[in-house]
Amino acid sequence: MRIRSFPIIGIYLFVLLFMASLLSGCATDQKAAAEKVQPPPALQTEQEVAAEKFLSNLEGSLADKFFDYRKRPVVRVAVFDFTDGTGNVVKAGAAWADKIARRLYSQPQFEVLSHERVNQYLSWNSLETVGKLDAAGLRLLQRRINTMDPGNGIHALITGEVKKGTGRSLQLQAYLVNFESQIGEMELEKNLIDVLSVGGEIPLPTEQAVQEATEVLVRGEKQAITEGRFLILANTRGYPLVETEYLKELTKEQAFAWNKIPSALIVGREEYTMPKQVQIGAGRVTLTPIELPLQSSKRMEHSFLHGKFATNEVYFDEMIPPMKYQLNASFIDLKNNQTYSETAEVEVFSGTTTIVVLSFFVPSEKERIRSGITPRINIYQLYGKGLEILPRG
């Protein structure tokens, strides 16, 4: 009788497949176990833990003080380099300002001003940075920034100080200042400002690291600064202005001798038409004619100046830091639908009054044919020692 081998072969194949599956399962389990066993994460250093705690506290405090989900969904912040407490910018002070700016920049509820914009604000105040502000310093900063950059939209300033702490550590003190707070006479007298302080202590690995962190980068020697008065007058009616012999007598070395100057500019004889879409700007700031209340003391001054310079509007009249400013003016001539523009660099000097007169001349059709003249903008710059305009007595 013949013995069939098929069942034996089937059993043998079944055993082989079963053992292969067991081996494969073991390999898979070993691979999964190997994947689960990762090297332990590197522990944060004491310095990193303290730094994160300080940044987290600062971010939370800033949000608690300024963030409002409905009224203020984005908080606009200007961050200044920290000082050593005496006005000097130190290495750690600049580094921590950068860390704070980067930290806030990554959060959607904060908008951080650029470093270039912050430096511009400092230049208007002849400062290298801002440490702990008092009421007088905050009011001056507010006035200059709001005058020169009226659309700044700043809600908070972050200033601070960094000093050597106990042992190998740095003491950090950040000040969250409400830039929109009103500083009146009472606040000045009692030195009251709306500010929140956030502190921290950061251990450093070596004494050398502490010395490097407190190294002075920039000496905070504030320059003596006296503001100058800057006025921009304009004729926007289209008539030409003509210089008189008295114009050259107005210099920054002497006060305005109004009794000797009946008029510095007068109206020319050419016929004219009105310019359209007059634009006047100082840097990035677009100016509009000043509207004064009836009781304003400047109303009399402006009226007086119009008589001396044959102008009809005032576009700017403020006390500002002495430096150079870019002035631009333009209008559209409807005759040919062409835009005419002119720019000039104007310097404001300390303790003087700078007057800029803009003359927008748009000749009539008759004048264009008869004299061949074209529209133009003339910019006159005049100076007088002192900040008063009206003659005394």
C-alpha positions as CSV (number, residue, x, y, z in Angstrom):
1,M,0.0,0.0,0.0
2,R,1.3,3.5,-1.0
3,I,1.7,6.1,1.8
4,R,0.6,9.6,0.8
5,S,3.1,12.3,2.0
6,F,0.9,15.4,1.5
7,P,-0.3,15.8,5.1
8,I,3.2,15.5,6.5
9,I,4.5,18.1,4.1
10,G,1.5,20.5,4.9
11,I,2.2,20.1,8.6
12,Y,5.9,20.8,8.1
13,L,5.1,24.0,6.1
14,F,2.6,25.1,8.7
15,V,5.3,24.8,11.5
16,L,7.8,26.8,9.4
17,L,5.4,29.6,8.8
18,F,4.4,29.7,12.5
19,M,8.0,30.0,13.6
20,A,8.7,32.7,11.0
21,S,5.8,34.7,12.2
22,L,7.0,34.4,15.8
23,L,10.5,35.6,14.8
24,S,9.0,38.5,12.8
25,G,6.8,39.5,15.8
26,C,9.8,39.5,18.1
27,A,11.8,41.6,15.7
28,T,8.9,44.1,15.4
29,D,8.5,44.2,19.2
30,Q,12.3,44.8,19.6
31,K,12.1,47.6,17.0
32,A,9.2,49.3,18.7
33,A,10.9,49.0,22.1
34,A,14.0,50.5,20.6
35,E,12.0,53.4,19.2
36,K,10.3,54.0,22.6
37,V,13.6,54.1,24.4
38,Q,15.0,57.5,23.6
39,P,17.9,59.2,25.3
40,P,16.6,61.4,28.1
41,P,16.2,65.1,27.2
42,A,19.0,67.4,28.2
43,L,18.1,69.0,31.5
44,Q,17.9,72.8,31.4
45,T,20.6,74.7,33.1
46,E,19.8,76.8,36.1
47,Q,20.5,79.9,34.0
48,E,18.0,78.7,31.3
49,V,15.3,78.0,33.9
50,A,15.7,81.4,35.5
51,A,15.6,83.1,32.1
52,E,12.5,81.4,31.0
53,K,10.8,82.2,34.3
54,F,11.7,85.9,33.9
55,L,10.5,86.1,30.3
56,S,7.3,84.2,31.1
57,N,6.5,86.6,34.0
58,L,7.2,89.6,31.9
59,E,5.0,88.4,29.0
60,G,2.2,87.5,31.4
61,S,2.4,90.8,33.3
62,L,2.3,92.8,30.0
63,A,-0.7,90.9,28.8
64,D,-2.5,91.3,32.2
65,K,-1.9,95.0,32.2
66,F,-2.5,96.0,28.5
67,F,-4.2,93.2,26.6
68,D,-7.9,93.3,26.1
69,Y,-9.5,90.8,23.9
70,R,-12.2,93.2,22.6
71,K,-10.8,96.7,23.0
72,R,-7.1,96.0,22.5
73,P,-6.5,92.7,20.7
74,V,-2.9,93.8,19.8
75,V,-0.6,95.6,22.2
76,R,2.0,97.8,20.5
77,V,5.3,97.8,22.4
78,A,8.6,99.7,22.2
79,V,11.5,97.8,23.8
80,F,14.6,99.8,24.9
81,D,18.0,98.5,25.8
82,F,18.4,98.0,29.6
83,T,20.9,100.1,31.4
84,D,23.2,99.5,34.4
85,G,21.2,101.9,36.5
86,T,23.4,104.9,35.7
87,G,22.3,105.3,32.1
88,N,25.0,103.2,30.5
89,V,24.0,100.5,28.0
90,V,25.7,97.2,29.1
91,K,26.2,94.0,27.1
92,A,23.5,92.1,29.0
93,G,21.1,95.0,28.8
94,A,21.2,95.0,25.0
95,A,21.0,91.2,24.9
96,W,18.0,91.1,27.2
97,A,16.1,93.8,25.3
98,D,16.6,91.7,22.2
99,K,15.4,88.5,23.9
100,I,12.3,90.3,25.1
101,A,11.6,91.7,21.7
102,R,12.0,88.3,20.1
103,R,9.8,86.6,22.7
104,L,6.9,89.1,22.3
105,Y,7.3,89.2,18.5
106,S,6.4,85.5,18.3
107,Q,3.1,86.1,20.1
108,P,0.0,87.3,18.0
109,Q,-1.3,89.6,20.8
110,F,1.9,91.8,20.7
111,E,3.4,94.0,18.0
112,V,7.0,95.1,18.6
113,L,8.4,98.3,17.1
114,S,11.5,97.8,15.0
115,H,14.9,98.6,16.5
116,E,15.4,101.3,13.9
117,R,12.2,103.1,15.0
118,V,13.2,102.9,18.7
119,N,16.6,104.4,17.9
120,Q,14.9,107.2,16.0
121,Y,12.9,108.0,19.1
122,L,16.0,108.1,21.2
123,S,17.8,110.4,18.7
124,W,14.9,112.9,19.1
125,N,15.8,113.0,22.8
126,S,19.6,112.9,22.5
127,L,19.6,109.6,24.4
128,E,21.3,106.3,23.9
129,T,18.5,104.4,25.7
130,V,15.9,104.9,28.4
131,G,16.4,103.5,31.9
132,K,13.9,103.9,34.7
133,L,11.6,106.8,33.7
134,D,10.3,109.5,36.0
135,A,7.2,111.6,35.2
136,A,9.1,114.4,33.6
137,G,11.1,112.0,31.4
138,L,7.9,110.2,30.3
139,R,6.1,113.4,29.5
140,L,9.0,114.7,27.4
141,L,9.2,111.3,25.6
142,Q,5.5,111.3,24.9
143,R,5.5,114.9,23.6
144,R,8.4,114.4,21.2
145,I,7.3,111.0,19.9
146,N,3.6,112.1,19.5
147,T,4.7,115.3,17.8
148,M,7.2,113.7,15.4
149,D,5.3,110.4,14.8
150,P,1.6,111.1,15.5
151,G,0.4,107.8,14.2
152,N,2.8,105.7,16.4
153,G,0.0,103.8,18.2
154,I,2.3,102.8,21.1
155,H,0.6,101.3,24.2
156,A,3.6,100.3,26.3
157,L,7.3,101.0,26.8
158,I,9.6,98.3,28.2
159,T,12.6,99.7,29.8
160,G,14.8,98.2,32.4
161,E,18.0,97.9,34.4
162,V,20.5,95.0,34.8
163,K,23.1,94.9,37.6
164,K,25.5,92.4,39.2
165,G,23.6,90.4,41.8
166,T,24.7,88.2,44.7
167,G,27.4,85.8,43.8
168,R,27.6,84.9,40.1
169,S,24.2,86.4,39.0
170,L,22.5,89.3,37.3
171,Q,19.6,91.2,38.7
172,L,17.0,92.2,36.1
173,Q,14.4,94.8,36.6
174,A,11.9,95.5,33.8
175,Y,9.5,98.4,33.8
176,L,6.3,98.1,31.8
177,V,5.3,101.8,31.3
178,N,1.8,102.9,30.1
179,F,2.8,105.3,27.2
180,E,-0.8,106.6,27.0
181,S,-1.0,107.7,30.6
182,Q,-1.7,111.4,31.1
183,I,1.1,113.4,32.9
184,G,-0.3,116.5,34.4
185,E,1.0,119.0,37.0
186,M,0.0,116.7,39.9
187,E,1.8,113.7,38.4
188,L,4.9,115.9,37.8
189,E,4.9,117.2,41.3
190,K,4.5,113.8,42.9
191,N,6.4,111.9,40.2
192,L,3.6,109.6,39.5
193,I,3.5,107.3,36.4
194,D,1.6,104.2,35.5
195,V,4.2,101.5,35.6
196,L,4.5,97.8,36.5
197,S,7.8,96.3,37.6
198,V,8.9,92.8,36.9
199,G,12.1,91.4,38.4
200,G,14.3,88.4,38.2
201,E,17.7,87.0,39.0
202,I,19.8,85.1,36.4
203,P,22.7,82.9,37.6
204,L,25.7,82.8,35.3
205,P,28.2,79.9,35.1
206,T,31.4,81.9,35.8
207,E,32.6,85.2,37.3
208,Q,34.0,86.0,33.9
209,A,30.5,85.7,32.3
210,V,29.2,88.2,34.9
211,Q,32.0,90.6,34.0
212,E,31.3,90.3,30.3
213,A,27.6,90.7,30.8
214,T,28.0,94.0,32.8
215,E,30.6,95.4,30.3
216,V,29.6,98.9,29.2
217,L,28.8,99.1,25.5
218,V,27.7,102.8,25.2
219,R,28.1,105.5,27.8
220,G,24.8,107.1,28.6
221,E,25.9,110.6,28.7
222,K,22.8,112.6,27.9
223,Q,23.6,115.7,25.8
224,A,22.4,119.0,27.0
225,I,19.5,119.8,24.7
226,T,17.5,122.9,24.2
227,E,14.6,122.6,21.8
228,G,13.9,124.9,18.9
229,R,10.6,126.2,17.6
230,F,9.6,125.1,14.2
231,L,6.9,126.8,12.1
232,I,5.7,125.9,8.7
233,L,3.7,128.7,7.0
234,A,2.1,128.4,3.5
235,N,0.2,130.3,0.9
236,T,-2.2,127.8,-0.6
237,R,-4.2,130.3,-2.7
238,G,-1.9,130.1,-5.7
239,Y,-0.4,133.6,-5.7
240,P,3.4,134.0,-6.0
241,L,5.5,135.3,-3.1
242,V,8.3,137.7,-3.8
243,E,11.3,138.3,-1.5
244,T,11.9,141.8,-0.1
245,E,15.2,143.4,0.9
246,Y,14.5,142.5,4.6
247,L,14.4,138.8,4.1
248,K,18.2,138.4,4.5
249,E,18.2,140.2,7.8
250,L,16.5,137.2,9.5
251,T,19.3,135.0,10.9
252,K,19.7,132.7,13.8
253,E,22.3,134.9,15.4
254,Q,19.9,137.7,16.3
255,A,16.3,138.0,17.5
256,F,13.6,139.0,15.0
257,A,13.8,142.8,14.5
258,W,10.2,143.2,13.5
259,N,10.4,147.0,13.9
260,K,12.9,147.0,11.0
261,I,11.1,144.5,8.9
262,P,7.8,145.6,7.6
263,S,7.5,142.5,5.5
264,A,9.8,139.7,4.5
265,L,7.7,138.3,1.6
266,I,5.0,140.1,-0.4
267,V,2.5,139.0,-3.0
268,G,3.6,139.2,-6.6
269,R,1.6,140.8,-9.4
270,E,1.0,137.8,-11.6
271,E,-2.5,136.4,-12.0
272,Y,-3.1,133.0,-10.5
273,T,-5.5,130.2,-9.9
274,M,-6.0,127.9,-6.9
275,P,-3.8,124.8,-6.6
276,K,-5.5,121.5,-5.9
277,Q,-4.7,118.6,-3.6
278,V,-2.0,120.4,-1.7
279,Q,0.1,117.9,0.4
280,I,2.8,119.0,3.0
281,G,4.8,116.5,4.9
282,A,7.8,116.3,7.3
283,G,9.5,113.0,6.9
284,R,6.8,110.3,7.1
285,V,4.3,112.6,8.8
286,T,1.6,114.2,6.6
287,L,0.6,117.6,8.0
288,T,-2.7,119.4,7.9
289,P,-3.5,123.1,8.5
290,I,-3.6,124.0,12.3
291,E,-7.0,125.0,13.7
292,L,-6.6,127.1,16.8
293,P,-9.3,127.8,19.4
294,L,-10.4,131.4,19.7
295,Q,-8.6,131.8,23.1
296,S,-5.3,130.4,21.8
297,S,-2.3,132.8,22.3
298,K,-0.9,131.4,19.1
299,R,-3.8,132.9,17.1
300,M,-2.3,136.4,17.5
301,E,1.1,135.1,16.6
302,H,0.0,133.4,13.5
303,S,-2.0,136.4,12.3
304,F,1.1,138.5,12.9
305,L,3.3,136.1,10.8
306,H,0.8,136.0,8.0
307,G,1.2,139.8,7.7
308,K,5.0,139.5,7.5
309,F,5.1,136.6,5.1
310,A,1.9,137.0,3.0
311,T,0.7,133.5,3.9
312,N,-2.7,132.2,4.8
313,E,-2.2,129.0,6.7
314,V,0.0,127.4,9.3
315,Y,0.8,123.7,9.0
316,F,3.2,123.2,12.0
317,D,4.2,125.0,15.1
318,E,5.9,123.0,17.8
319,M,8.9,122.8,20.0
320,I,11.1,120.0,18.7
321,P,14.6,118.6,19.1
322,P,17.3,120.5,17.1
323,M,18.2,118.4,14.1
324,K,17.7,118.2,10.4
325,Y,14.2,117.4,9.0
326,Q,13.1,116.4,5.5
327,L,10.3,118.7,4.2
328,N,8.2,117.9,1.1
329,A,5.3,119.7,-0.6
330,S,3.2,119.0,-3.7
331,F,0.1,120.0,-5.5
332,I,-1.8,119.1,-8.7
333,D,-2.3,121.6,-11.5
334,L,-5.6,120.9,-13.1
335,K,-4.6,122.7,-16.3
336,N,-2.5,119.8,-17.4
337,N,-3.3,117.3,-14.6
338,Q,0.4,117.3,-13.6
339,T,1.8,117.0,-10.1
340,Y,4.4,119.5,-9.0
341,S,6.6,118.8,-5.9
342,E,9.6,120.1,-4.1
343,T,11.7,118.9,-1.2
344,A,14.1,120.6,1.2
345,E,16.2,119.7,4.2
346,V,15.4,122.0,7.1
347,E,17.6,122.3,10.1
348,V,16.2,123.4,13.5
349,F,18.7,124.9,15.8
350,S,18.7,124.9,19.6
351,G,17.1,127.9,21.2
352,T,16.1,129.5,17.9
353,T,12.9,129.8,15.8
354,T,12.9,128.2,12.4
355,I,10.3,129.5,9.9
356,V,9.7,127.8,6.6
357,V,7.4,129.5,4.1
358,L,5.9,127.5,1.3
359,S,4.8,129.4,-1.8
360,F,2.4,127.4,-4.1
361,F,2.3,129.4,-7.4
362,V,-0.2,128.4,-10.1
363,P,-0.3,131.0,-12.9
364,S,-3.5,131.7,-14.7
365,E,-4.0,130.7,-18.4
366,K,-3.3,134.4,-19.3
367,E,0.0,134.4,-17.4
368,R,1.1,131.2,-19.0
369,I,0.6,132.5,-22.5
370,R,1.9,136.0,-21.9
371,S,4.9,135.3,-19.7
372,G,5.6,131.6,-20.4
373,I,5.8,130.9,-16.7
374,T,4.9,127.5,-15.2
375,P,3.6,126.4,-11.8
376,R,6.1,126.0,-9.0
377,I,6.7,125.7,-5.3
378,N,9.2,128.0,-3.6
379,I,10.6,127.1,-0.1
380,Y,12.0,129.9,2.0
381,Q,13.9,129.2,5.2
382,L,14.3,131.9,7.9
383,Y,15.7,131.9,11.4
384,G,15.5,134.1,14.5
385,K,17.3,133.8,17.8
386,G,14.9,133.0,20.7
387,L,11.6,131.2,20.8
388,E,9.3,134.2,20.9
389,I,7.6,135.6,17.8
390,L,5.6,138.6,18.8
391,P,7.7,141.7,19.5
392,R,7.9,142.7,23.1
393,G,6.5,145.9,24.6
